Amino acid sequence: MGKGGQDEGKKGGLEPPTSNFPAWARTVQECEAEFVVSAHDGLRSEEVVKRRETYGLNELEKHSGPSIWQLVLEQFNDTLVRILLVAAVVSFVLAWYDGDEGGEMGITAFVEPLVIFLILIVNAIVGVWQENNAEKALEALKEIQSEHASVRRNGELIPNLPAKELVPGDIVELKVGDKVPADMRILHLVSSTVRVEQASLTGENAAVNKTNHPVVSEDIDIQGKECMVFAGTTVVNGSCICLVIQTGMNTEIGKIHSQIHEASQSEDDTPLKKKLNEFGEVLTAIIGVICAVVWLINVKYFLTWEYVDGWPRNFKFSFEKCTYYFEIAVALAVAAIPEGLPAVITTCLALGTRKMAQKSALVRKLPSVETLGCTTVICSDKTGTLTTNQMSAVRLVAMGRWADTLRTFKVDGTTYNPHDGIIHDWPTSNMDANLQMIAKIAAVCNDASVSHSAHQFVTSGMPTEAALKVLVEKMGLPGGYETSSLDSDEILRCCKWWNGMAQRVATLEFDRSRKSMGVIVKSKSGTNSLLVKGAVENLLERSAYIQLLDGSVVVLDDRSKSLILDALHEMSTTALRCLGFAYTDDLAEFATYDGEDHPAHKLLLDPSNYSSIETGLVFVGLVALRDPPRSEVYKAIEDCRAAGIRVMVITGDNKETAEAICRDIGVAKEASDMVLADDNFSSIVAAVGEGRSIYNNMKAFIRYMISSNIGEVASIFLTAALGIPEGLIPVQLLWVNLVTDGPPATALGFNPPDKDIMKKPPRRSDDSLITAWILFRYMVIGLYVGIATVGIFIIWYTHGSFMGIDFSGDGHTLVTYSQLSNWGECSSWEGFKVSPFTAGARQFNFDANPCDYFQTGKVKAMTLSLSVLVAIEMFNSLNALSEDGSLLSMPPWANPWLLLAMSISFGLHFLILYVPFLAQVFGIVPLSFNEWLLVLAVAFPVILIDEVLKFVGRHTSSSGAKRWSAKHKDE
């Protein structure tokens, strides 16, 4: 279609408006022509239908995201999980092939693969739940959209049209309190001024004045588009008629929605995720090597041959024994993989998220909790984060007894609570006429309100006006005035009293040209006055007089004006915002004004007349206000400095204001995963400390689980290397890793933070999760766990007592270590006999085949090995309370949750020991009292060993810590 065709299409209303039209830089007439609409009539119904087909509904997209099946598959994109999956499949095949190999009978053989599959399913569910939580941030944006709009169509006003039905070209009426339903061009103002709060887009809470005049440039930021209102923002003053130019995802809030979605699709792995991935790769390699070594060690049992003429001949291969030793290799993989680690990490991060939420820091994604511990720089907004975002009066300047004197009163308090702070040197018993006039203007020439809700004071309207009303409450009422009719519990009782004394009959709304607001009030005597507040310089230009302390009025001369301007300059240079107060009783045609029917009312319809009405004023004083720094921020900044964290302030304020605030809070001149519920900087610092604590706690349970797993690997390896019967079967290892280890590992997430946690430098994001020293400790502890677990198995077969503990009461037959390590050759031993022995309520008899003593007869020795493993890991969890701190300085009761978790784990172990069905499933039997003494005697030394290692670690690291402290102190 050519240009002429386009013009013709527009005139006929057939062509929808273009999406890139810079309405803010075009006149009202040009905008109406572009969108083929008139402000008087609005769109026709048939045109609305056509445009909705083109632009769709006015709502933010709900991104479908990956399917549940995709999310489930993503959970298996992990090396350790894949190894576990292979182990489960192999275990199931072997169980199907021969379920009674290795002492397992019937359903017992299938327990292991079923448990592995259960673990994988649970981990996948947890992962999918975590991924779905990420979408909540996007859904939160939808809540800021308006639900209804007042729209003009077909020449008629539709007061409550669903906002999602708006299309470009619609004519919308906005009034105070409305939430803007789309991006719109202001066509004309109904009131003299319109102010919109657009913090959802810009982050600044101060309301912005709007106009219907176009701006000079097409390329301008949101703040500069003064003739535009944007979806999701709120009208706080005035009313206007607007033209919809963008809807849905084409709005500014829609663009933010898209950016957040794109960012959520391309997020980098957190430092912890990277370290766990690296750890998984290393562990995979180690598992592969160890499994290969175990396989080679046991080749002699399933593959034999004879040498004939120097060459191997007569090969014999036993498939049953081959599969048995392959099962041992699978058990080794199961022992090496910390199956419960993902669930425990997720639980720990969730606990951290809850702790942060209690400190008003809401974390969008769980891994971000740990990432906070790496923080080296905090970039903070000023308004509301470093400051309270609650304007408060800090100084009141009134006129003195003579024209060349001023009085200054210091005002305390930083909140909207009228009882927060006092006015120093205030004449409470006899407020003079000048102070009374200041209180009257501040109370009556004011549209804000303060209320009490949920133990806090909240406001509506402009923060500056709210601060003035709080100031009036602190000023109190003049002595001798009747106040008995007022409720003493009323929050703004003084403001209500002044409003009762002076009834407002007209408002001269604020505008940027004259920088003031005025109200015409009628007193109880029937006379009218004009009360004005605004920029001090502007009021002085329109003032001819000043009011003195006693209420007398004198001419405003140059000396008095200079005195007031000097006071203004002094307060402005200290980041204070100043407002002046003035009045006049000489109202000319407005002296008898009483409403819209008065002849002078037509003058109020044109805001350009307001400056001429507000002339010949009597200046009475000024007040200095401030958005004060939060009291807790200074300490938080000091904590950051001690923790090696730089703090940078990003603000739209002028340089002097920002520097003044930063000096007060102690800062150097020089879109998020976490949201502050209270916009408090100290919440950020608390969150960083919590992140460091969570990371330390995760290291604690990783240290606990990995050292325990190394012990399990060591026990399987030693069993294969020594040639003794298998002491732990895979299902037992799974039970220990997932169930018995789970409660203590989770409880370690409740470890109290180190006292010096915010006095250490931030760790580097690429710091190793496991240092060489920690790995050495893992190996030492793991080696002892392996020796103890295998050792007690050997002790039961070869000894009737150990360390003075007699455990021969069950009547089991003792064998030599040589016999035990060569049990596979039992059938060739001449005269080998085994006596019956009891285990719990069961009696084992081996008359038919004495060699079964090393298979079905190992049930007691296996139970002892499993019990030692459980006990030793419970004691090892106490070691994990602190990385280097002794149990003498960090006693077990420092974390009562750990003691409870240990009790639960022991209880679970007793459950499978003493419930017959479970004992049969896990291939174990009950233990006697003496046997339990033996278990504890073998397990307890793990604490003593780690205490020695911690002692060495403390003395090795203390010198490095001293060097850093000295360097940090110098800085």
Secondary structure, DSSP 8 states (H G I E B T S, - for coil): --HHHHHHHHHTT-S---TT--GGGS-HHHHHHHTT--TTT-B-HHHHHHHHHHH--SS------S-HHHHHHHTT-SHHHHHHHHHHHHHHHHHHH-TTGGG--TTHHHHHHHHHHHHHHHHHHHHHHHHHHTTHHHHHHHTTS-SEEEEEETTEEEEEEEGGG--TT-EEEE-TT-B--SEEEEEEESSS-EEEE-HHHHS--S-EEE-SS--S-SS--GGG-TTEE-TT-EEEE--EEEEEEE-GGGSHHHHHHHHHHHHHHS----HHHHHHHHHHHHHHHHHHHHHHHHHHHTHHHHEEEEEETTEEEEEEE-HHHHHHHHHHHHHHHHHHS-TTHHHHHHHHHHHHHHHHHHTTEEESSTHHHHHGGG--EEEEEIIIIIB-S--EEEEEEEE-SSTT-EEEEEB--SSS-TTS--BTT--TT---HHHHHHHHHHHHS---EEEEETTEEEEES-HHHHHHHHHHHHH---TT---TTS-TT-TTHHHHHHHHHEEEEEEEEEETTTTEEEEEEEETTS-EEEEEEE-HHHHHHTEEEEE-TTS-EEE--HHHHHHHHHHHHHHHTTT-EEEEEEEES--GGGTT--STTSTTHHHHT-GGGHHHHS-SEEEEEEEEEE--B-TTHHHHHHHHHHTT-EEEEE-SS-HHHHHHHHHHHT------SEEESS--HHHHHHHHHHHHHHHHHHHHHHHHHHHHHHHHHHHHHHHHHHT---SS-HHHHHHIIIIISHHHHHHGGG----TTGGGS----TT--SS-HHHHHHHHHHHHHHHHHHHHHHHHHHH-SEETTEE--TT------HHHHHTGGGGGG-TT-----EEETTEEE--SS-GGGGGTGGGHHHHHHHHHHHHHHHHHHHHHTT-SS--TTTS-GGGSHHHHHHHHHHHHHHHHHHHSHHHHHHHT-----HHHHHHHHHHHTHHHHHHHHHHHHHHHHHHHHHHHHHHHHHH-
